Amino acid sequence: MIVYYLMIALSALIFALQFMLNDGYQRESGSGWNSSLKFSLYSSIVGFAALFVINKFECGFSLFSLTVAVIYSMVCIALNYFTVKALKIANLSVYSVFSMIGGMILPFIYGIMCGEEFKAIRVVCCILISAAVAMNAGRSKESKKAFIYYMAVFIFNGMVGVISKFHQSYPEYCVGSADFLMLSKIITAVFSVLLIFLSKERNFTVSKKAFAYSAGSACLNSIANLLLLIALLKLPASVQYPMVTGGVIVFSTLIEIVRKSKLTKKEITAALIAFAVSAMMAI
């Protein structure tokens, strides 16, 4: 069982690194609808290629997985759009608050609703992690109108976890974890192309730097989500996603230390709380 907890820890590290690449893409390519669609398109193509190699050049299929993948893809496109918009008006730490808490709370609630064992300690852990996330964020001086973008990131990132849990809950109908992600990448790429053609700005070009950011983000995201899908086959969502959120805080802090950034007492305290709570969730 310990190997699945190690998968969660590794995925948290990968997500922490991915956040920086998403921020880099927004700064390089802008925050418009066309920009977010191009991010979805190129990240999906690169993500599919990476998963195809990892899966030994095979891609399974089932009607159930295809249907879920369509919904998953639409959510991912919406998440990419609101991520790009949010990062334009907020710093990375503010974005991370809504992204991580949404990615923790919604799958947690869904897991409990689906019959996962309810433990009061898990609720306490979620509250503590939410507090740690808030402590770890900088203050935003942006317009209150930005709140709609933050809430969209909260909802759509949470829905990614909910849909993932739903798919993995029906092993008799679904394809393998890598196969499901590949199906979603194909559908996302197709949707992105169609939406670009339907938009006013029919532009498919990006700078080499922007492509590098989207490609790097795609590889990291694909690997991290693959690890989480595999772990979901053995671990409840109400345990996994709070651990991921806590892990992202810990690894983001460690990355800042490696980069020799000056950390505040609040950030260090938040990281310690997140580490302790994540360890508690694994017990």
C-alpha positions as CSV (number, residue, x, y, z in Angstrom):
1,M,0.0,0.0,0.0
2,I,2.9,2.3,0.7
3,V,3.7,2.5,-3.0
4,Y,0.4,4.3,-3.6
5,Y,1.2,6.9,-1.0
6,L,4.5,7.4,-2.7
7,M,2.7,8.0,-6.0
8,I,0.6,10.7,-4.3
9,A,3.8,12.4,-2.9
10,L,5.4,12.3,-6.3
11,S,2.3,13.7,-8.0
12,A,2.3,16.6,-5.5
13,L,5.9,17.4,-6.4
14,I,5.1,17.3,-10.1
15,F,2.0,19.6,-9.7
16,A,4.1,22.1,-7.7
17,L,6.5,22.3,-10.7
18,Q,3.6,22.5,-13.2
19,F,2.2,25.6,-11.5
20,M,5.3,27.5,-12.4
21,L,5.1,26.5,-16.1
22,N,1.4,27.5,-16.3
23,D,2.4,30.9,-14.9
24,G,5.2,31.1,-17.5
25,Y,2.8,30.4,-20.4
26,Q,0.4,33.1,-19.3
27,R,3.2,35.7,-19.1
28,E,4.5,34.7,-22.5
29,S,1.3,34.2,-24.4
30,G,-1.3,36.3,-22.7
31,S,-4.7,35.5,-21.2
32,G,-7.2,35.6,-24.1
33,W,-9.6,32.8,-25.2
34,N,-7.4,32.0,-28.2
35,S,-4.4,31.8,-26.0
36,S,-6.1,29.4,-23.6
37,L,-7.3,27.2,-26.5
38,K,-3.8,27.0,-27.9
39,F,-2.6,25.9,-24.5
40,S,-5.2,23.2,-24.4
41,L,-4.4,22.1,-27.9
42,Y,-0.6,21.8,-27.7
43,S,-0.5,20.5,-24.1
44,S,-3.0,17.8,-25.2
45,I,-1.0,16.8,-28.2
46,V,2.2,16.6,-26.2
47,G,0.5,14.9,-23.2
48,F,-1.0,12.3,-25.5
49,A,2.4,11.6,-27.0
50,A,4.0,11.2,-23.6
51,L,1.3,8.9,-22.4
52,F,1.4,6.8,-25.6
53,V,5.0,6.1,-25.1
54,I,4.5,5.4,-21.4
55,N,1.7,3.0,-22.3
56,K,3.9,1.1,-24.8
57,F,2.2,2.6,-27.9
58,E,-1.2,1.2,-27.0
59,C,-4.5,3.0,-26.3
60,G,-7.5,1.1,-25.1
61,F,-11.2,2.1,-25.7
62,S,-14.6,1.6,-24.1
63,L,-17.8,3.6,-24.7
64,F,-18.0,4.3,-21.0
65,S,-14.5,5.8,-20.8
66,L,-15.1,7.8,-24.0
67,T,-18.2,9.4,-22.6
68,V,-16.5,10.3,-19.3
69,A,-13.5,11.5,-21.2
70,V,-15.7,13.9,-23.2
71,I,-16.9,15.5,-20.0
72,Y,-13.4,15.4,-18.5
73,S,-12.1,17.2,-21.6
74,M,-14.7,20.0,-21.5
75,V,-13.9,20.6,-17.8
76,C,-10.1,20.7,-18.6
77,I,-10.6,23.2,-21.4
78,A,-12.7,25.4,-19.0
79,L,-10.1,25.0,-16.3
80,N,-7.3,26.0,-18.7
81,Y,-9.2,29.1,-19.7
82,F,-9.9,30.3,-16.2
83,T,-6.4,29.5,-15.1
84,V,-5.0,31.7,-17.8
85,K,-7.5,34.5,-16.9
86,A,-6.8,34.2,-13.2
87,L,-3.1,34.3,-13.5
88,K,-3.4,37.6,-15.4
89,I,-4.9,39.3,-12.5
90,A,-3.5,37.4,-9.5
91,N,-0.2,36.2,-8.4
92,L,0.6,32.5,-8.4
93,S,0.0,32.0,-4.7
94,V,-3.6,33.5,-4.9
95,Y,-4.4,31.2,-7.9
96,S,-3.0,28.2,-5.9
97,V,-5.3,28.9,-3.0
98,F,-8.5,28.4,-5.1
99,S,-7.0,25.7,-7.3
100,M,-5.8,23.5,-4.4
101,I,-8.7,23.9,-2.1
102,G,-11.2,23.2,-4.9
103,G,-9.1,20.2,-5.9
104,M,-9.3,18.9,-2.3
105,I,-12.8,19.8,-1.1
106,L,-15.0,18.7,-4.0
107,P,-13.4,15.2,-4.4
108,F,-13.4,14.8,-0.6
109,I,-17.2,15.5,-0.4
110,Y,-17.8,13.3,-3.5
111,G,-15.8,10.4,-1.9
112,I,-17.9,10.6,1.3
113,M,-21.1,10.7,-0.7
114,C,-20.0,7.6,-2.5
115,G,-19.7,5.7,0.7
116,E,-16.1,6.1,1.6
117,E,-15.4,5.8,5.3
118,F,-16.2,9.0,7.2
119,K,-13.7,10.0,9.8
120,A,-13.8,13.2,11.8
121,I,-10.1,13.4,11.7
122,R,-10.2,13.8,7.9
123,V,-12.6,16.7,8.2
124,V,-10.2,18.3,10.7
125,C,-7.3,17.7,8.3
126,C,-9.2,19.4,5.4
127,I,-9.8,22.4,7.6
128,L,-6.2,22.6,8.6
129,I,-4.9,22.2,5.1
130,S,-7.3,24.9,3.9
131,A,-5.9,27.2,6.6
132,A,-2.3,26.3,5.5
133,V,-3.2,27.1,1.9
134,A,-4.6,30.5,2.9
135,M,-1.6,31.2,5.1
136,N,0.7,30.4,2.2
137,A,-1.0,32.9,-0.2
138,G,0.0,36.4,-0.7
139,R,-2.5,39.2,-0.5
140,S,-4.3,40.1,-3.7
141,K,-4.9,43.8,-4.5
142,E,-6.8,43.1,-7.6
143,S,-10.4,43.9,-8.4
144,K,-13.2,42.0,-6.6
145,K,-14.5,41.1,-10.1
146,A,-11.6,38.7,-10.3
147,F,-13.5,36.5,-7.8
148,I,-15.5,34.9,-10.6
149,Y,-12.2,33.5,-12.1
150,Y,-11.1,32.2,-8.7
151,M,-14.3,30.4,-8.1
152,A,-14.3,28.9,-11.6
153,V,-10.8,27.6,-10.9
154,F,-12.0,26.2,-7.6
155,I,-15.0,24.4,-9.2
156,F,-13.3,23.1,-12.3
157,N,-10.2,21.9,-10.6
158,G,-12.4,20.1,-8.1
159,M,-14.4,18.6,-10.9
160,V,-11.3,17.1,-12.4
161,G,-10.9,15.1,-9.2
162,V,-14.6,14.1,-9.0
163,I,-14.7,12.9,-12.6
164,S,-11.4,11.0,-12.1
165,K,-12.9,9.2,-9.0
166,F,-16.1,8.5,-10.9
167,H,-14.3,6.9,-13.8
168,Q,-12.0,4.7,-11.6
169,S,-15.0,3.5,-9.6
170,Y,-16.2,1.3,-12.5
171,P,-13.3,-0.9,-13.4
172,E,-15.6,-3.4,-15.2
173,Y,-16.5,-0.7,-17.7
174,C,-13.5,1.6,-17.9
175,V,-10.2,1.3,-19.7
176,G,-6.8,1.6,-18.0
177,S,-5.7,4.9,-16.4
178,A,-3.3,5.9,-19.1
179,D,-5.8,4.9,-21.8
180,F,-8.4,7.2,-20.2
181,L,-6.1,10.1,-20.1
182,M,-5.1,9.5,-23.7
183,L,-8.7,9.5,-24.8
184,S,-9.3,12.8,-22.9
185,K,-6.2,14.3,-24.6
186,I,-7.5,13.4,-28.1
187,I,-10.9,14.8,-27.4
188,T,-9.5,18.0,-25.8
189,A,-7.3,18.5,-28.9
190,V,-10.3,18.1,-31.2
191,F,-12.5,20.4,-29.2
192,S,-9.7,23.0,-29.1
193,V,-9.2,23.0,-32.9
194,L,-13.0,23.3,-33.4
195,L,-13.3,26.2,-30.9
196,I,-10.3,28.0,-32.5
197,F,-11.9,27.8,-35.9
198,L,-15.2,29.1,-34.5
199,S,-13.5,32.0,-32.7
200,K,-12.9,35.4,-34.1
201,E,-9.1,35.0,-33.9
202,R,-8.3,31.8,-35.9
203,N,-4.7,31.7,-34.9
204,F,-2.7,28.6,-34.1
205,T,0.7,30.0,-33.8
206,V,2.6,30.4,-30.5
207,S,6.2,31.4,-29.7
208,K,8.8,28.8,-29.1
209,K,9.0,29.8,-25.4
210,A,5.2,29.5,-25.0
211,F,5.2,26.1,-26.7
212,A,8.0,24.9,-24.4
213,Y,5.9,26.0,-21.3
214,S,2.8,24.2,-22.6
215,A,4.7,21.1,-23.6
216,G,6.5,21.0,-20.2
217,S,3.2,21.5,-18.4
218,A,1.6,18.8,-20.4
219,C,4.2,16.2,-19.6
220,L,4.2,17.0,-15.9
221,N,0.4,17.1,-15.7
222,S,-0.1,13.8,-17.6
223,I,2.4,12.0,-15.4
224,A,0.9,13.4,-12.2
225,N,-2.7,12.7,-13.1
226,L,-1.7,9.1,-14.2
227,L,-0.2,8.5,-10.8
228,L,-3.3,9.8,-9.1
229,L,-5.6,7.7,-11.2
230,I,-3.6,4.6,-10.4
231,A,-3.7,5.4,-6.7
232,L,-7.4,6.0,-6.8
233,L,-7.9,2.3,-7.6
234,K,-6.6,1.5,-4.1
235,L,-7.1,4.7,-2.0
236,P,-10.2,6.7,-1.2
237,A,-10.6,10.2,-2.8
238,S,-11.3,11.6,0.7
239,V,-7.7,10.7,1.6
240,Q,-5.9,11.2,-1.6
241,Y,-6.8,14.7,-2.6
242,P,-6.2,16.4,0.8
243,M,-2.8,14.7,0.8
244,V,-2.1,16.0,-2.7
245,T,-3.0,19.6,-1.6
246,G,-0.8,19.4,1.5
247,G,2.0,17.9,-0.6
248,V,1.9,20.7,-3.1
249,I,2.3,23.3,-0.3
250,V,5.3,21.4,1.1
251,F,7.0,20.9,-2.2
252,S,6.3,24.5,-3.4
253,T,8.0,25.7,-0.2
254,L,11.0,23.4,-0.7
255,I,11.2,24.7,-4.3
256,E,11.3,28.3,-3.1
257,I,14.1,27.3,-0.6
258,V,16.1,25.7,-3.4
259,R,15.6,28.9,-5.5
260,K,16.9,30.8,-2.4
261,S,13.7,32.8,-2.2
262,K,13.1,34.6,1.1
263,L,10.3,32.9,3.0
264,T,8.0,34.4,5.6
265,K,7.2,32.8,8.9
266,K,3.7,32.2,7.7
267,E,4.9,30.3,4.7
268,I,7.2,28.1,6.8
269,T,4.4,27.5,9.3
270,A,1.9,26.7,6.5
271,A,4.4,24.1,5.1
272,L,4.9,22.5,8.5
273,I,1.1,22.3,9.0
274,A,0.6,20.8,5.5
275,F,3.3,18.2,6.1
276,A,2.0,17.1,9.4
277,V,-1.6,16.9,8.2
278,S,-0.6,15.0,5.0
279,A,1.2,12.5,7.2
280,M,-2.0,12.2,9.4
281,M,-4.2,11.5,6.4
282,A,-1.9,8.6,5.4
283,I,-2.4,6.9,8.8
